[in-house]
Amino acid sequence: MKCHICEINEPKYKCPKCRNVKYCSVACYQNHLSGDCTTSNQDASVEMLKNVQLYPTEDTIPSEKLNLLCYDNRLKELVSDSFLQKLLEKIDNSTNPNEELEKAMIEPIFEEFARRCLEIVRDEKEN
């Protein structure tokens, strides 16, 4: 895989704004920002949800339920924690996300985050 901007180096980072573009350096990031970085995080999240729904499995959570995550105050508090943000970023950028997920699960804040997400998206009859 090559950097989306220079198309030379291997990308090390993902644009935190649009979450769509992978880049290799500060120069490429600045080039991207000055050019076509127009998608907001929310727009990128919606696009990602649409892609997930294209290939549903028995474990696929309907987008209506995933959207509920945006409105939970406790979840907002949790994701504002810089330590949790670093854990999530590490999982997201990992070449072995399952391994990073297992490591993160021993952290109380990540365990609470995961538990809260599951509580929000589970079936209403289970609430």
N, CA, C and O atoms as CSV, one atom per row, in Angstrom:
chain,resi,resn,atom,element,x,y,z
A,1,MET,N,N,0.839,-1.173,0.000
A,1,MET,CA,C,0.000,0.000,0.000
A,1,MET,C,C,0.890,1.243,0.000
A,1,MET,O,O,1.913,1.281,0.683
A,2,LYS,N,N,0.500,2.242,-0.756
A,2,LYS,CA,C,1.267,3.485,-0.888
A,2,LYS,C,C,0.482,4.652,-0.284
A,2,LYS,O,O,-0.743,4.611,-0.170
A,3,CYS,N,N,1.219,5.681,0.094
A,3,CYS,CA,C,0.640,6.927,0.583
A,3,CYS,C,C,-0.339,7.463,-0.465
A,3,CYS,O,O,-0.025,7.505,-1.655
A,4,HIS,N,N,-1.530,7.871,-0.011
A,4,HIS,CA,C,-2.543,8.399,-0.933
A,4,HIS,C,C,-2.126,9.722,-1.563
A,4,HIS,O,O,-2.658,10.109,-2.604
A,5,ILE,N,N,-1.177,10.419,-0.939
A,5,ILE,CA,C,-0.789,11.745,-1.425
A,5,ILE,C,C,0.403,11.663,-2.378
A,5,ILE,O,O,0.298,12.039,-3.546
A,6,CYS,N,N,1.544,11.166,-1.871
A,6,CYS,CA,C,2.751,11.134,-2.714
A,6,CYS,C,C,2.843,9.861,-3.564
A,6,CYS,O,O,3.565,9.821,-4.560
A,7,GLU,N,N,2.113,8.839,-3.162
A,7,GLU,CA,C,2.102,7.548,-3.859
A,7,GLU,C,C,3.494,6.929,-3.987
A,7,GLU,O,O,3.782,6.202,-4.938
A,8,ILE,N,N,4.367,7.238,-2.991
A,8,ILE,CA,C,5.720,6.692,-2.999
A,8,ILE,C,C,5.955,5.822,-1.760
A,8,ILE,O,O,6.293,4.644,-1.868
A,9,ASN,N,N,5.771,6.426,-0.589
A,9,ASN,CA,C,6.087,5.757,0.676
A,9,ASN,C,C,4.898,4.965,1.214
A,9,ASN,O,O,3.757,5.150,0.790
A,10,GLU,N,N,5.199,4.084,2.154
A,10,GLU,CA,C,4.156,3.342,2.855
A,10,GLU,C,C,3.469,4.289,3.836
A,10,GLU,O,O,4.149,5.011,4.566
A,11,PRO,N,N,2.138,4.301,3.869
A,11,PRO,CA,C,1.450,5.207,4.797
A,11,PRO,C,C,1.589,4.735,6.242
A,11,PRO,O,O,1.516,3.540,6.529
A,12,LYS,N,N,1.789,5.680,7.133
A,12,LYS,CA,C,1.905,5.367,8.558
A,12,LYS,C,C,0.728,5.912,9.345
A,12,LYS,O,O,0.502,5.506,10.485
A,13,TYR,N,N,-0.028,6.833,8.747
A,13,TYR,CA,C,-1.074,7.546,9.463
A,13,TYR,C,C,-2.371,7.582,8.647
A,13,TYR,O,O,-2.380,7.366,7.435
A,14,LYS,N,N,-3.459,7.862,9.362
A,14,LYS,CA,C,-4.757,8.024,8.722
A,14,LYS,C,C,-5.280,9.406,9.095
A,14,LYS,O,O,-5.197,9.805,10.257
A,15,CYS,N,N,-5.811,10.128,8.140
A,15,CYS,CA,C,-6.293,11.485,8.385
A,15,CYS,C,C,-7.326,11.477,9.517
A,15,CYS,O,O,-8.330,10.770,9.431
A,16,PRO,N,N,-7.087,12.253,10.569
A,16,PRO,CA,C,-8.028,12.271,11.686
A,16,PRO,C,C,-9.321,13.012,11.373
A,16,PRO,O,O,-10.308,12.873,12.096
A,17,LYS,N,N,-9.323,13.792,10.307
A,17,LYS,CA,C,-10.531,14.541,9.949
A,17,LYS,C,C,-11.474,13.723,9.082
A,17,LYS,O,O,-12.643,13.549,9.424
A,18,CYS,N,N,-10.974,13.226,7.966
A,18,CYS,CA,C,-11.861,12.501,7.048
A,18,CYS,C,C,-11.809,10.989,7.270
A,18,CYS,O,O,-12.728,10.275,6.869
A,19,ARG,N,N,-10.754,10.502,7.898
A,19,ARG,CA,C,-10.576,9.077,8.199
A,19,ARG,C,C,-10.517,8.217,6.943
A,19,ARG,O,O,-10.599,6.991,7.027
A,20,ASN,N,N,-10.376,8.845,5.784
A,20,ASN,CA,C,-10.351,8.106,4.528
A,20,ASN,C,C,-8.969,8.011,3.914
A,20,ASN,O,O,-8.670,7.050,3.205
A,21,VAL,N,N,-8.130,8.986,4.174
A,21,VAL,CA,C,-6.845,9.088,3.486
A,21,VAL,C,C,-5.715,8.649,4.398
A,21,VAL,O,O,-5.604,9.095,5.540
A,22,LYS,N,N,-4.870,7.758,3.866
A,22,LYS,CA,C,-3.684,7.327,4.590
A,22,LYS,C,C,-2.483,8.039,3.981
A,22,LYS,O,O,-2.353,8.132,2.760
A,23,TYR,N,N,-1.608,8.541,4.850
A,23,TYR,CA,C,-0.475,9.333,4.386
A,23,TYR,C,C,0.790,8.949,5.154
A,23,TYR,O,O,0.725,8.245,6.162
A,24,CYS,N,N,1.941,9.419,4.665
A,24,CYS,CA,C,3.227,8.982,5.225
A,24,CYS,C,C,3.965,10.039,6.024
A,24,CYS,O,O,4.851,9.699,6.808
A,25,SER,N,N,3.623,11.330,5.848
A,25,SER,CA,C,4.433,12.369,6.475
A,25,SER,C,C,3.601,13.616,6.747
A,25,SER,O,O,2.463,13.737,6.294
A,26,VAL,N,N,4.195,14.535,7.496
A,26,VAL,CA,C,3.543,15.812,7.777
A,26,VAL,C,C,3.306,16.576,6.478
A,26,VAL,O,O,2.247,17.175,6.289
A,27,ALA,N,N,4.285,16.554,5.595
A,27,ALA,CA,C,4.138,17.268,4.321
A,27,ALA,C,C,2.945,16.732,3.533
A,27,ALA,O,O,2.168,17.509,2.978
A,28,CYS,N,N,2.797,15.415,3.482
A,28,CYS,CA,C,1.662,14.833,2.754
A,28,CYS,C,C,0.345,15.164,3.449
A,28,CYS,O,O,-0.660,15.425,2.788
A,29,TYR,N,N,0.348,15.152,4.782
A,29,TYR,CA,C,-0.852,15.500,5.536
A,29,TYR,C,C,-1.270,16.940,5.233
A,29,TYR,O,O,-2.445,17.207,4.981
A,30,GLN,N,N,-0.302,17.874,5.259
A,30,GLN,CA,C,-0.603,19.274,4.976
A,30,GLN,C,C,-1.096,19.449,3.543
A,30,GLN,O,O,-1.997,20.245,3.280
A,31,ASN,N,N,-0.505,18.710,2.635
A,31,ASN,CA,C,-0.945,18.737,1.239
A,31,ASN,C,C,-2.391,18.262,1.133
A,31,ASN,O,O,-3.200,18.854,0.419
A,32,HIS,N,N,-2.699,17.204,1.839
A,32,HIS,CA,C,-4.063,16.662,1.849
A,32,HIS,C,C,-5.048,17.681,2.424
A,32,HIS,O,O,-6.119,17.898,1.857
A,33,LEU,N,N,-4.686,18.308,3.551
A,33,LEU,CA,C,-5.574,19.282,4.184
A,33,LEU,C,C,-5.835,20.484,3.290
A,33,LEU,O,O,-6.944,21.020,3.267
A,34,SER,N,N,-4.829,20.901,2.564
A,34,SER,CA,C,-4.996,22.068,1.696
A,34,SER,C,C,-5.751,21.720,0.413
A,34,SER,O,O,-6.167,22.607,-0.332
A,35,GLY,N,N,-5.920,20.450,0.169
A,35,GLY,CA,C,-6.589,20.027,-1.061
A,35,GLY,C,C,-7.990,19.520,-0.845
A,35,GLY,O,O,-8.935,20.301,-0.745
A,36,ASP,N,N,-8.128,18.194,-0.772
A,36,ASP,CA,C,-9.461,17.600,-0.837
A,36,ASP,C,C,-9.986,17.001,0.470
A,36,ASP,O,O,-10.835,16.110,0.430
A,37,CYS,N,N,-9.508,17.464,1.621
A,37,CYS,CA,C,-10.026,16.937,2.893
A,37,CYS,C,C,-11.302,17.680,3.251
A,37,CYS,O,O,-11.274,18.672,3.979
A,38,THR,N,N,-12.406,17.194,2.738
A,38,THR,CA,C,-13.675,17.877,2.974
A,38,THR,C,C,-14.665,17.040,3.759
A,38,THR,O,O,-15.675,17.561,4.230
A,39,THR,N,N,-14.399,15.774,3.907
A,39,THR,CA,C,-15.333,14.900,4.606
A,39,THR,C,C,-15.152,15.053,6.107
A,39,THR,O,O,-14.032,14.955,6.608
A,40,SER,N,N,-16.229,15.290,6.821
A,40,SER,CA,C,-16.156,15.394,8.272
A,40,SER,C,C,-16.103,13.999,8.870
A,40,SER,O,O,-16.379,13.015,8.184
A,41,ASN,N,N,-15.748,13.908,10.153
A,41,ASN,CA,C,-15.737,12.617,10.844
A,41,ASN,C,C,-17.102,11.962,10.788
A,41,ASN,O,O,-17.208,10.752,10.588
A,42,GLN,N,N,-18.151,12.763,10.963
A,42,GLN,CA,C,-19.497,12.198,10.939
A,42,GLN,C,C,-19.825,11.654,9.552
A,42,GLN,O,O,-20.395,10.569,9.437
A,43,ASP,N,N,-19.476,12.388,8.501
A,43,ASP,CA,C,-19.712,11.910,7.141
A,43,ASP,C,C,-18.938,10.630,6.874
A,43,ASP,O,O,-19.455,9.701,6.255
A,44,ALA,N,N,-17.687,10.585,7.346
A,44,ALA,CA,C,-16.865,9.389,7.166
A,44,ALA,C,C,-17.474,8.216,7.912
A,44,ALA,O,O,-17.473,7.090,7.414
A,45,SER,N,N,-17.997,8.476,9.111
A,45,SER,CA,C,-18.622,7.407,9.892
A,45,SER,C,C,-19.856,6.866,9.187
A,45,SER,O,O,-20.091,5.658,9.173
A,46,VAL,N,N,-20.635,7.754,8.605
A,46,VAL,CA,C,-21.830,7.329,7.872
A,46,VAL,C,C,-21.426,6.476,6.673
A,46,VAL,O,O,-22.044,5.447,6.401
A,47,GLU,N,N,-20.385,6.908,5.955
A,47,GLU,CA,C,-19.897,6.125,4.817
A,47,GLU,C,C,-19.434,4.746,5.267
A,47,GLU,O,O,-19.724,3.741,4.617
A,48,MET,N,N,-18.709,4.706,6.390
A,48,MET,CA,C,-18.225,3.431,6.900
A,48,MET,C,C,-19.408,2.523,7.249
A,48,MET,O,O,-19.380,1.325,6.964
A,49,LEU,N,N,-20.445,3.096,7.865
A,49,LEU,CA,C,-21.628,2.310,8.212
A,49,LEU,C,C,-22.305,1.763,6.966
A,49,LEU,O,O,-22.782,0.628,6.958
A,50,LYS,N,N,-22.347,2.573,5.912
A,50,LYS,CA,C,-22.954,2.105,4.660
A,50,LYS,C,C,-22.171,0.919,4.109
A,50,LYS,O,O,-22.765,-0.050,3.638
A,51,ASN,N,N,-20.854,0.989,4.166
A,51,ASN,CA,C,-20.023,-0.111,3.675
A,51,ASN,C,C,-20.227,-1.373,4.495
A,51,ASN,O,O,-20.254,-2.474,3.945
A,52,VAL,N,N,-20.370,-1.224,5.801
A,52,VAL,CA,C,-20.602,-2.387,6.661
A,52,VAL,C,C,-21.918,-3.055,6.292
A,52,VAL,O,O,-22.017,-4.282,6.279
A,53,GLN,N,N,-22.928,-2.245,5.992
A,53,GLN,CA,C,-24.241,-2.795,5.679
A,53,GLN,C,C,-24.276,-3.504,4.328
A,53,GLN,O,O,-25.199,-4.278,4.075
A,54,LEU,N,N,-23.304,-3.265,3.459
A,54,LEU,CA,C,-23.276,-3.934,2.167
A,54,LEU,C,C,-23.046,-5.434,2.305
A,54,LEU,O,O,-23.510,-6.218,1.476
A,55,TYR,N,N,-22.335,-5.828,3.346
A,55,TYR,CA,C,-21.987,-7.235,3.551
A,55,TYR,C,C,-22.396,-7.678,4.951
A,55,TYR,O,O,-21.547,-8.024,5.773
A,56,PRO,N,N,-23.703,-7.666,5.219
A,56,PRO,CA,C,-24.142,-8.002,6.577
A,56,PRO,C,C,-23.903,-9.477,6.913
A,56,PRO,O,O,-23.951,-10.358,6.054
A,57,THR,N,N,-23.647,-9.696,8.184
A,57,THR,CA,C,-23.527,-11.052,8.719
A,57,THR,C,C,-24.525,-11.164,9.864
A,57,THR,O,O,-25.249,-10.212,10.155
A,58,GLU,N,N,-24.564,-12.313,10.508
A,58,GLU,CA,C,-25.469,-12.465,11.645
A,58,GLU,C,C,-25.065,-11.550,12.805
A,58,GLU,O,O,-25.880,-11.275,13.685
A,59,ASP,N,N,-23.819,-11.079,12.814
A,59,ASP,CA,C,-23.337,-10.192,13.870
A,59,ASP,C,C,-23.441,-8.717,13.515
A,59,ASP,O,O,-23.108,-7.862,14.336
A,60,THR,N,N,-23.900,-8.400,12.302
A,60,THR,CA,C,-23.988,-7.011,11.874
A,60,THR,C,C,-25.056,-6.285,12.684
A,60,THR,O,O,-26.180,-6.763,12.833
A,61,ILE,N,N,-24.679,-5.122,13.204
A,61,ILE,CA,C,-25.607,-4.294,13.977
A,61,ILE,C,C,-26.231,-3.284,13.023
A,61,ILE,O,O,-25.511,-2.601,12.295
A,62,PRO,N,N,-27.564,-3.176,13.013
A,62,PRO,CA,C,-28.219,-2.220,12.109
A,62,PRO,C,C,-27.720,-0.792,12.365
A,62,PRO,O,O,-27.447,-0.414,13.504
A,63,SER,N,N,-27.607,-0.015,11.299
A,63,SER,CA,C,-27.071,1.345,11.415
A,63,SER,C,C,-27.908,2.211,12.356
A,63,SER,O,O,-27.365,3.106,13.005
A,64,GLU,N,N,-29.208,1.967,12.445
A,64,GLU,CA,C,-30.047,2.745,13.365
A,64,GLU,C,C,-29.568,2.573,14.801
A,64,GLU,O,O,-29.548,3.527,15.579
A,65,LYS,N,N,-29.183,1.349,15.139
A,65,LYS,CA,C,-28.682,1.087,16.491
A,65,LYS,C,C,-27.292,1.678,16.684
A,65,LYS,O,O,-26.994,2.213,17.752
A,66,LEU,N,N,-26.441,1.591,15.673
A,66,LEU,CA,C,-25.107,2.176,15.777
A,66,LEU,C,C,-25.187,3.688,15.950
A,66,LEU,O,O,-24.375,4.280,16.660
A,67,ASN,N,N,-26.160,4.308,15.304
A,67,ASN,CA,C,-26.329,5.755,15.426
A,67,ASN,C,C,-26.665,6.176,16.855
A,67,ASN,O,O,-26.391,7.311,17.245
A,68,LEU,N,N,-27.251,5.279,17.634
A,68,LEU,CA,C,-27.576,5.589,19.031
A,68,LEU,C,C,-26.321,5.875,19.853
A,68,LEU,O,O,-26.388,6.568,20.869
A,69,LEU,N,N,-25.186,5.348,19.421
A,69,LEU,CA,C,-23.929,5.574,20.139
A,69,LEU,C,C,-23.587,7.064,20.203
A,69,LEU,O,O,-22.954,7.515,21.158
A,70,CYS,N,N,-24.000,7.818,19.200
A,70,CYS,CA,C,-23.688,9.248,19.128
A,70,CYS,C,C,-24.383,10.073,20.197
A,70,CYS,O,O,-23.948,11.185,20.500
A,71,TYR,N,N,-25.448,9.550,20.769
A,71,TYR,CA,C,-26.282,10.343,21.667
A,71,TYR,C,C,-26.143,9.976,23.138
A,71,TYR,O,O,-26.830,10.557,23.979
A,72,ASP,N,N,-25.283,9.039,23.465
A,72,ASP,CA,C,-25.145,8.602,24.849
A,72,ASP,C,C,-24.114,9.468,25.581
A,72,ASP,O,O,-22.950,9.525,25.187
A,73,ASN,N,N,-24.555,10.139,26.647
A,73,ASN,CA,C,-23.671,11.046,27.378
A,73,ASN,C,C,-22.503,10.335,28.050
A,73,ASN,O,O,-21.383,10.846,28.039
A,74,ARG,N,N,-22.742,9.176,28.627
A,74,ARG,CA,C,-21.639,8.456,29.284
A,74,ARG,C,C,-20.595,8.033,28.262
A,74,ARG,O,O,-19.397,8.111,28.530
A,75,LEU,N,N,-21.035,7.590,27.103
A,75,LEU,CA,C,-20.103,7.199,26.049
A,75,LEU,C,C,-19.284,8.403,25.585
A,75,LEU,O,O,-18.090,8.277,25.317
A,76,LYS,N,N,-19.922,9.562,25.491
A,76,LYS,CA,C,-19.210,10.788,25.118
A,76,LYS,C,C,-18.136,11.110,26.156
A,76,LYS,O,O,-17.027,11.511,25.803
A,77,GLU,N,N,-18.467,10.935,27.432
A,77,GLU,CA,C,-17.483,11.178,28.498
A,77,GLU,C,C,-16.296,10.220,28.354
A,77,GLU,O,O,-15.138,10.623,28.461
A,78,LEU,N,N,-16.604,8.970,28.114
A,78,LEU,CA,C,-15.542,7.964,27.999
A,78,LEU,C,C,-14.612,8.270,26.836
A,78,LEU,O,O,-13.392,8.218,26.991
A,79,VAL,N,N,-15.168,8.587,25.677
A,79,VAL,CA,C,-14.309,8.802,24.507
A,79,VAL,C,C,-13.563,10.131,24.555
A,79,VAL,O,O,-12.689,10.374,23.723
A,80,SER,N,N,-13.890,10.988,25.505
A,80,SER,CA,C,-13.118,12.217,25.662
A,80,SER,C,C,-11.828,11.981,26.449
A,80,SER,O,O,-10.976,12.866,26.526
A,81,ASP,N,N,-11.685,10.801,27.027
A,81,ASP,CA,C,-10.483,10.452,27.781
A,81,ASP,C,C,-9.318,10.179,26.818
A,81,ASP,O,O,-9.445,9.357,25.910
A,82,SER,N,N,-8.208,10.853,27.012
A,82,SER,CA,C,-7.074,10.728,26.083
A,82,SER,C,C,-6.466,9.323,26.107
A,82,SER,O,O,-5.989,8.843,25.080
A,83,PHE,N,N,-6.479,8.668,27.255
A,83,PHE,CA,C,-5.938,7.302,27.320
A,83,PHE,C,C,-6.780,6.355,26.469
A,83,PHE,O,O,-6.237,5.544,25.718
A,84,LEU,N,N,-8.102,6.454,26.585
A,84,LEU,CA,C,-8.986,5.616,25.774
A,84,LEU,C,C,-8.810,5.941,24.294
A,84,LEU,O,O,-8.802,5.035,23.461
A,85,GLN,N,N,-8.670,7.209,23.960
A,85,GLN,CA,C,-8.455,7.596,22.566
A,85,GLN,C,C,-7.196,6.937,22.006
A,85,GLN,O,O,-7.188,6.466,20.869
A,86,LYS,N,N,-6.135,6.907,22.810
A,86,LYS,CA,C,-4.888,6.284,22.357
A,86,LYS,C,C,-5.067,4.782,22.167
A,86,LYS,O,O,-4.541,4.209,21.213
A,87,LEU,N,N,-5.814,4.140,23.078
A,87,LEU,CA,C,-6.082,2.708,22.916
A,87,LEU,C,C,-6.859,2.437,21.624
A,87,LEU,O,O,-6.527,1.521,20.872
A,88,LEU,N,N,-7.885,3.234,21.380
A,88,LEU,CA,C,-8.703,3.048,20.177
A,88,LEU,C,C,-7.891,3.311,18.912
A,88,LEU,O,O,-8.028,2.598,17.918
A,89,GLU,N,N,-7.057,4.324,18.957
A,89,GLU,CA,C,-6.202,4.634,17.807
A,89,GLU,C,C,-5.211,3.492,17.544
A,89,GLU,O,O,-4.950,3.133,16.396
A,90,LYS,N,N,-4.673,2.939,18.615
A,90,LYS,CA,C,-3.718,1.833,18.475
A,90,LYS,C,C,-4.397,0.622,17.828
A,90,LYS,O,O,-3.813,-0.032,16.964
A,91,ILE,N,N,-5.616,0.332,18.245
A,91,ILE,CA,C,-6.373,-0.779,17.653
A,91,ILE,C,C,-6.659,-0.483,16.184
A,91,ILE,O,O,-6.465,-1.340,15.321
A,92,ASP,N,N,-7.119,0.731,15.907
A,92,ASP,CA,C,-7.499,1.127,14.550
A,92,ASP,C,C,-6.324,1.076,13.582
A,92,ASP,O,O,-6.491,0.701,12.421
A,93,ASN,N,N,-5.140,1.449,14.049
A,93,ASN,CA,C,-3.969,1.510,13.177
A,93,ASN,C,C,-3.133,0.234,13.179
A,93,ASN,O,O,-2.132,0.148,12.469
A,94,SER,N,N,-3.530,-0.739,13.958
A,94,SER,CA,C,-2.738,-1.957,14.106
A,94,SER,C,C,-2.859,-2.882,12.897
A,94,SER,O,O,-3.897,-2.950,12.239
A,95,THR,N,N,-1.765,-3.589,12.629
A,95,THR,CA,C,-1.821,-4.638,11.608
A,95,THR,C,C,-2.443,-5.905,12.183
A,95,THR,O,O,-2.820,-6.812,11.441
A,96,ASN,N,N,-2.548,-5.965,13.517
A,96,ASN,CA,C,-3.175,-7.093,14.190
A,96,ASN,C,C,-4.168,-6.549,15.226
A,96,ASN,O,O,-3.903,-6.601,16.427
A,97,PRO,N,N,-5.322,-6.023,14.756
A,97,PRO,CA,C,-6.265,-5.383,15.675
A,97,PRO,C,C,-6.844,-6.317,16.733
A,97,PRO,O,O,-7.155,-5.871,17.837
A,98,ASN,N,N,-6.993,-7.597,16.421
A,98,ASN,CA,C,-7.526,-8.526,17.425
A,98,ASN,C,C,-6.600,-8.635,18.627
A,98,ASN,O,O,-7.055,-8.690,19.770
A,99,GLU,N,N,-5.310,-8.665,18.364
A,99,GLU,CA,C,-4.330,-8.726,19.453
A,99,GLU,C,C,-4.377,-7.453,20.292
A,99,GLU,O,O,-4.345,-7.515,21.521
A,100,GLU,N,N,-4.454,-6.298,19.631
A,100,GLU,CA,C,-4.527,-5.022,20.342
A,100,GLU,C,C,-5.828,-4.911,21.133
A,100,GLU,O,O,-5.847,-4.339,22.223
A,101,LEU,N,N,-6.908,-5.454,20.589
A,101,LEU,CA,C,-8.192,-5.448,21.278
A,101,LEU,C,C,-8.107,-6.260,22.569
A,101,LEU,O,O,-8.607,-5.833,23.609
A,102,GLU,N,N,-7.479,-7.416,22.499
A,102,GLU,CA,C,-7.299,-8.246,23.695
A,102,GLU,C,C,-6.493,-7.509,24.761
A,102,GLU,O,O,-6.831,-7.552,25.944
A,103,LYS,N,N,-5.428,-6.835,24.335
A,103,LYS,CA,C,-4.611,-6.065,25.280
A,103,LYS,C,C,-5.438,-4.948,25.915
A,103,LYS,O,O,-5.342,-4.704,27.118
A,104,ALA,N,N,-6.242,-4.277,25.107
A,104,ALA,CA,C,-7.033,-3.145,25.600
A,104,ALA,C,C,-8.093,-3.596,26.598
A,104,ALA,O,O,-8.442,-2.848,27.511
A,105,MET,N,N,-8.603,-4.800,26.434
A,105,MET,CA,C,-9.686,-5.278,27.307
A,105,MET,C,C,-9.268,-5.406,28.766
A,105,MET,O,O,-10.134,-5.496,29.636
A,106,ILE,N,N,-7.979,-5.416,29.062
A,106,ILE,CA,C,-7.557,-5.487,30.469
A,106,ILE,C,C,-7.599,-4.117,31.137
A,106,ILE,O,O,-7.470,-4.015,32.357
A,107,GLU,N,N,-7.779,-3.071,30.345
A,107,GLU,CA,C,-7.862,-1.713,30.882
A,107,GLU,C,C,-9.307,-1.420,31.292
A,107,GLU,O,O,-10.220,-1.566,30.479
A,108,PRO,N,N,-9.525,-1.002,32.558
A,108,PRO,CA,C,-10.901,-0.763,33.035
A,108,PRO,C,C,-11.698,0.221,32.177
A,108,PRO,O,O,-12.888,0.006,31.946
A,109,ILE,N,N,-11.069,1.286,31.706
A,109,ILE,CA,C,-11.810,2.271,30.916
A,109,ILE,C,C,-12.232,1.691,29.566
A,109,ILE,O,O,-13.316,2.003,29.072
A,110,PHE,N,N,-11.389,0.853,28.967
A,110,PHE,CA,C,-11.759,0.239,27.695
A,110,PHE,C,C,-12.868,-0.784,27.906
A,110,PHE,O,O,-13.790,-0.885,27.097
A,111,GLU,N,N,-12.774,-1.536,28.986
A,111,GLU,CA,C,-13.811,-2.526,29.298
A,111,GLU,C,C,-15.147,-1.835,29.508
A,111,GLU,O,O,-16.179,-2.320,29.043
A,112,GLU,N,N,-15.135,-0.698,30.211
A,112,GLU,CA,C,-16.377,0.052,30.419
A,112,GLU,C,C,-16.908,0.600,29.089
A,112,GLU,O,O,-18.112,0.570,28.836
A,113,PHE,N,N,-16.003,1.099,28.247
A,113,PHE,CA,C,-16.385,1.602,26.924
A,113,PHE,C,C,-17.061,0.502,26.100
A,113,PHE,O,O,-18.130,0.716,25.527
A,114,ALA,N,N,-16.434,-0.669,26.046
A,114,ALA,CA,C,-16.982,-1.786,25.271
A,114,ALA,C,C,-18.334,-2.229,25.829
A,114,ALA,O,O,-19.274,-2.480,25.075
A,115,ARG,N,N,-18.421,-2.320,27.157
A,115,ARG,CA,C,-19.667,-2.742,27.801
A,115,ARG,C,C,-20.778,-1.736,27.498
A,115,ARG,O,O,-21.906,-2.126,27.198
A,116,ARG,N,N,-20.456,-0.437,27.577
A,116,ARG,CA,C,-21.466,0.597,27.319
A,116,ARG,C,C,-21.934,0.556,25.863
A,116,ARG,O,O,-23.126,0.705,25.594
A,117,CYS,N,N,-21.024,0.360,24.942
A,117,CYS,CA,C,-21.405,0.240,23.526
A,117,CYS,C,C,-22.374,-0.918,23.326
A,117,CYS,O,O,-23.384,-0.778,22.636
A,118,LEU,N,N,-22.068,-2.044,23.922
A,118,LEU,CA,C,-22.941,-3.211,23.783
A,118,LEU,C,C,-24.311,-2.972,24.407
A,118,LEU,O,O,-25.329,-3.387,23.853
A,119,GLU,N,N,-24.340,-2.308,25.549
A,119,GLU,CA,C,-25.623,-2.002,26.190
A,119,GLU,C,C,-26.493,-1.136,25.287
A,119,GLU,O,O,-27.706,-1.330,25.211
A,120,ILE,N,N,-25.877,-0.194,24.614
A,120,ILE,CA,C,-26.618,0.737,23.765
A,120,ILE,C,C,-27.195,0.060,22.530
A,120,ILE,O,O,-28.327,0.345,22.141
A,121,VAL,N,N,-26.436,-0.826,21.915
A,121,VAL,CA,C,-26.887,-1.397,20.637
A,121,VAL,C,C,-27.653,-2.700,20.757
A,121,VAL,O,O,-28.170,-3.204,19.760
A,122,ARG,N,N,-27.736,-3.252,21.949
A,122,ARG,CA,C,-28.473,-4.525,22.063
A,122,ARG,C,C,-29.958,-4.303,21.814
A,122,ARG,O,O,-30.448,-3.175,21.855
A,123,ASP,N,N,-30.664,-5.395,21.555
A,123,ASP,CA,C,-32.082,-5.314,21.231
A,123,ASP,C,C,-32.866,-4.651,22.361
A,123,ASP,O,O,-32.563,-4.837,23.539
A,124,GLU,N,N,-33.876,-3.876,21.981
A,124,GLU,CA,C,-34.706,-3.170,22.950
A,124,GLU,C,C,-35.366,-4.129,23.941
A,124,GLU,O,O,-35.541,-3.785,25.110
A,125,LYS,N,N,-35.724,-5.298,23.498
A,125,LYS,CA,C,-36.386,-6.241,24.396
A,125,LYS,C,C,-35.438,-6.728,25.491
A,125,LYS,O,O,-35.884,-7.249,26.513
A,126,GLU,N,N,-34.124,-6.557,25.276
A,126,GLU,CA,C,-33.152,-6.942,26.288
A,126,GLU,C,C,-32.918,-5.820,27.284
A,126,GLU,O,O,-32.386,-6.070,28.366
A,127,ASN,N,N,-33.303,-4.574,26.949
A,127,ASN,CA,C,-33.080,-3.440,27.840
A,127,ASN,C,C,-33.905,-3.530,29.102
A,127,ASN,O,O,-33.827,-2.646,29.956
